[in-house]
């Protein structure tokens, strides 16, 4: 006698007990094996290459105590941030 899960799988797969078919279908539905790219946020600041500038990219510059404020400004510009008000706000925060 089949157990409950085998009976459910049999019904889901058209009376074919191919568990791999169900697993593959679920993996496809839930995005298993998809390529994960950098997230695109609607209010994202983009650098010249079109990549989103993340806080993870900015924090090491802002937290580097060996850099002066002007050096931090230069590094933030190199990162792709062009808005001087934003640069000042990040440094003074």
SULPE-V803002 format. One record per residue. N is the residue number from 1. RES is the residue in one letter. PSI is psi in whole degrees, 0 to 359 (NA if undefined). NEAR is the number of other ideal C-beta (glycine too) atoms within 10 Angstrom. D_FIRST is the distance of its C-alpha to the first C-alpha in Angstrom with 2 decimals. Layout:
n->N res->RES psi->PSI near->NEAR d_first->D_FIRST
n->N res->RES psi->PSI near->NEAR d_first->D_FIRST
This chain:
n->1 res->X psi->137 near->4 d_first->0.00
n->2 res->X psi->146 near->10 d_first->3.79
n->3 res->X psi->175 near->8 d_first->6.52
n->4 res->X psi->314 near->7 d_first->9.54
n->5 res->X psi->323 near->9 d_first->11.68
n->6 res->X psi->323 near->12 d_first->9.69
n->7 res->X psi->319 near->12 d_first->9.57
n->8 res->X psi->315 near->12 d_first->13.23
n->9 res->X psi->321 near->19 d_first->14.15
n->10 res->X psi->319 near->15 d_first->12.94
n->11 res->X psi->320 near->9 d_first->15.14
n->12 res->X psi->329 near->15 d_first->17.90
n->13 res->X psi->21 near->15 d_first->18.22
n->14 res->X psi->43 near->8 d_first->18.30
n->15 res->X psi->18 near->8 d_first->14.83
n->16 res->X psi->117 near->11 d_first->15.72
n->17 res->X psi->55 near->13 d_first->13.73
n->18 res->X psi->91 near->13 d_first->17.17
n->19 res->X psi->328 near->14 d_first->17.35
n->20 res->X psi->330 near->8 d_first->20.96
n->21 res->X psi->317 near->14 d_first->21.88
n->22 res->X psi->316 near->15 d_first->20.96
n->23 res->X psi->317 near->12 d_first->22.70
n->24 res->X psi->320 near->13 d_first->25.68
n->25 res->X psi->318 near->12 d_first->25.97
n->26 res->X psi->320 near->10 d_first->25.98
n->27 res->X psi->320 near->12 d_first->28.49
n->28 res->X psi->316 near->11 d_first->30.64
n->29 res->X psi->323 near->8 d_first->30.60
n->30 res->X psi->8 near->9 d_first->31.52
n->31 res->X psi->18 near->9 d_first->34.20
n->32 res->X psi->130 near->10 d_first->32.85
n->33 res->X psi->5 near->8 d_first->35.26
n->34 res->X psi->156 near->9 d_first->38.06
n->35 res->X psi->126 near->5 d_first->41.57
n->36 res->X psi->124 near->6 d_first->43.02
n->37 res->X psi->177 near->7 d_first->46.71
n->38 res->X psi->136 near->9 d_first->49.34
n->39 res->X psi->148 near->8 d_first->48.84
n->40 res->X psi->112 near->10 d_first->51.19
n->41 res->X psi->142 near->9 d_first->52.65
n->42 res->X psi->327 near->4 d_first->54.70
n->43 res->X psi->32 near->5 d_first->57.67
n->44 res->X psi->143 near->12 d_first->57.50
n->45 res->X psi->126 near->15 d_first->60.69
n->46 res->X psi->144 near->11 d_first->60.43
n->47 res->X psi->184 near->14 d_first->62.39
n->48 res->X psi->331 near->8 d_first->64.21
n->49 res->X psi->354 near->6 d_first->61.10
n->50 res->X psi->2 near->8 d_first->59.20
n->51 res->X psi->147 near->14 d_first->56.95
n->52 res->X psi->132 near->15 d_first->56.40
n->53 res->X psi->119 near->15 d_first->58.44
n->54 res->X psi->159 near->13 d_first->56.30
n->55 res->X psi->329 near->8 d_first->57.52
n->56 res->X psi->334 near->7 d_first->56.04
n->57 res->X psi->329 near->15 d_first->58.69
n->58 res->X psi->322 near->18 d_first->61.51
n->59 res->X psi->315 near->11 d_first->60.99
n->60 res->X psi->327 near->9 d_first->62.01
n->61 res->X psi->313 near->19 d_first->65.28
n->62 res->X psi->329 near->14 d_first->66.02
n->63 res->X psi->0 near->9 d_first->65.21
n->64 res->X psi->103 near->11 d_first->67.32
n->65 res->X psi->348 near->4 d_first->70.30
n->66 res->X psi->351 near->5 d_first->72.23
n->67 res->X psi->142 near->15 d_first->72.64
n->68 res->X psi->171 near->8 d_first->75.38
n->69 res->X psi->320 near->11 d_first->74.77
n->70 res->X psi->322 near->9 d_first->76.29
n->71 res->X psi->321 near->12 d_first->74.08
n->72 res->X psi->318 near->18 d_first->71.00
n->73 res->X psi->315 near->18 d_first->72.23
n->74 res->X psi->317 near->14 d_first->72.64
n->75 res->X psi->322 near->17 d_first->69.15
n->76 res->X psi->323 near->23 d_first->67.60
n->77 res->X psi->319 near->13 d_first->69.54
n->78 res->X psi->326 near->10 d_first->68.27
n->79 res->X psi->337 near->16 d_first->64.73
n->80 res->X psi->2 near->16 d_first->65.47
n->81 res->X psi->121 near->19 d_first->66.48
n->82 res->X psi->340 near->12 d_first->69.68
n->83 res->X psi->113 near->12 d_first->70.25
n->84 res->X psi->325 near->11 d_first->72.98
n->85 res->X psi->321 near->7 d_first->72.24
n->86 res->X psi->317 near->12 d_first->68.62
n->87 res->X psi->314 near->20 d_first->69.76
n->88 res->X psi->318 near->13 d_first->72.23
n->89 res->X psi->319 near->10 d_first->69.66
n->90 res->X psi->317 near->18 d_first->67.20
n->91 res->X psi->322 near->15 d_first->69.92
n->92 res->X psi->354 near->7 d_first->71.39
n->93 res->X psi->NA near->6 d_first->68.11
